[in-house]
Amino acid sequence: MPTPNADTLAAAAKAANAKGAPPVHLWNPPFCGDIDMRIARDGTWFYLGTPIGRAPLVKLFSSILKREGDGYFLVTPVEKVGIKVDDAPLLAQDFEVQGQGRHQTLTFVTRTEDEAVLGPDHPLRVERDPASGEPAPYILIRSNLWALIDRKSFYRLIDLGCHEDHDGHKWFGIWSSGQFFPVIPSSELP
């Protein structure tokens, strides 16, 4: 079997995308090894240490991205290769708001043009750096693939936040799709 590379993966992804989103959740080809591809925390994709500057190519690769356990892979019907991901594989870089307060709906868009409506199927999670306490917000985009929400969008989210009772405690959080997503305990805010 030939060694997998970015060109063969791109060709396979393009063919798979010709009929809509590829069904990567159904594909379980044999593992062919790791390739020198990495997704940085800021959403930049690298191949052989060089940033991939063509957005359509990055979008194509992201469409065949799959997570299994703690590993990330690019998969086609016939091969699966491992890649490195520094944090989350996707970056949510913007969102739209419809409605207000408890009746609002937030729709996020990733750098690779995936869209997800914050709600039961696409929850929000916030992790905090143990040393600094700085929050890192994520939204589930698809099939166990999370997107880090960029800083400007997180600041916009905070502007939409409110204090609510959640699991017997007061929390500061966000409403979307009729669900409250806690961000930080109210007691930890000044």
N, C-alpha and C positions, 0 to 999 in steps of 0.2 A: 504494500500500500504506500503511495507517495506521502511524503511529509506534508502535513497540512500547512497552509500559509494563508495570508490575508486575501490573496487573489482568488483562491479556490473557495474560501468561505464566502467572499463577497458574491461570487457567481451563484453559489447555491442559495444564498439569502435572496438575491434578486429574483431567481426563479421561483422561490417559495412565496415571495411577496407579490408576485404577479397576480395571484388569486386572492389577495387579502392577507390578513395577519397569519403568519405561519403557525401551525399547531405544535409549537415546541413541546408542550406538555404531553403530547402523544409520542414524541420521538425519544427513543432510547437506544441510540447507536453505540457501537463500541468506543471506548475511550482511546484516543489516538495520541495522547500526550499533551503537554503544555506548549503554548506558543508565547512569544515575547510580546504580549499585549497587556496593557494595564489601563485601568480607569482611575484617574486621580480624584481626590475628594471634591475638586471644583467641577467635576464632570468632563474633564478633558480626557480623550482617549489617546493612548500612545501605542505605536507599533514599532518595535525595535528601538525604543527610546525616543522616537520622534513623534511629536503631536500629529494626529490625523486631522488635517485642516479642512477636509471636505465634509461638510455637514451631512449631505445625502449618504455618504459612505458610513458615517457614524450611526446615522438613523437606521441604515440597513443592518449593521452589526447588532445594534440594540434590539432589533426585531427577532434575532435568533439567540438572544441571551437567556440563559436558564440558570437557576440556582438549585443546587442539590446539597443539602446539609449546609456546611459552611463554605462550599466551593461554588465558583461561578464558571460557566462553560458557554461556549458558542457551539450550537448544535445544528446539524442538518439531518436529513433522514439517514445519512450514511456515515457521519463522523461526529465526534464530540471532542473538543479541545478545551483545555483549561486556560483561564486567564486570571490575572490578578486584579483585585478591586480594593482600593485603599480604604474606602468607607462604604458608601452606598453606590450601587451601580448606575443610578439615575440622579439627575438634579432637577428639582422643581424650581423653575425660575420665575414663575408668575402665577397669578390666580385671578379669577373673576368672581365677583359677589353678586348674587341675585337675592333680593329681599333684605330683611333686617332682623337683628336679634335672634330670637329662637326660631324664626321662620326663614333665616337666610340659608343659602346654599353656596358653597365655595367649590369652584371648579379649578383644579390645578393643571398647569401645562408644564411638561418637562422640556429640557433642552432638546430632546429627541422627538418632540411633538406628541408624546403620549398625553392623554387627558384622563383625569380621574376626579370624580365628584367626592369630596370628603363626606364620608358617611359610613354605614355599617360594612359595606364591601371594600371600602378604601379608608381605613382608620388612620388616625394621627397617633404617633407616639413621640414622646420627648425623652431623650436621654440627657443626662447631665455629666459633664466632665468631673471625675472624682476630685481632681486637684483644684480646679478653678470654680466649679459649680456652674459653668457656662452651659446653657441649654443647647441641644442640637435636635431640631424637630424633623420628623420624617413622615411621609405619607406612603401607604402601600399603593403601588401603581397597578401591578399585575403579577399573578403567579409567583408570589413570594419575592417579588422584586420591589424594594423600597427606594424612594427618592429622598435625598436630603433636601430640605426646603432652604433655599438660599437666604442670606441675611436680610436683604431688602424685603422679601416676601414675609419673612418671620416678623419683622417690625410692623408690617402692614397687618398681619394677623393679630398682633398684640393690641393694635388700635381697635380691633373688632371684639376683643375679649371682654369678659364680665366675670363676676364672682357668683358662684352657684354652690349649693350643697351637692356633694357627690360622695357616695359611700360613707355617709355620716360625718363628713368633714367639709369645710368651706374650701373651695378651689377657685383659682383663676383659670379660665379656659375659653374655648371657642365653641359656638353652636354651628352646626351644618347638618342639613338633611334631617332635622328633628332630633339630633343627637348631640349631647354635650361631650366635648373632648377636654379633659383636664390637662392643664399645662404645668402648673406649679401650685403647691398649697398656698392659700391666701396668707397664712401665718408667716410665710417666708418672704413676703413682699413688704417693703417699707411702708 
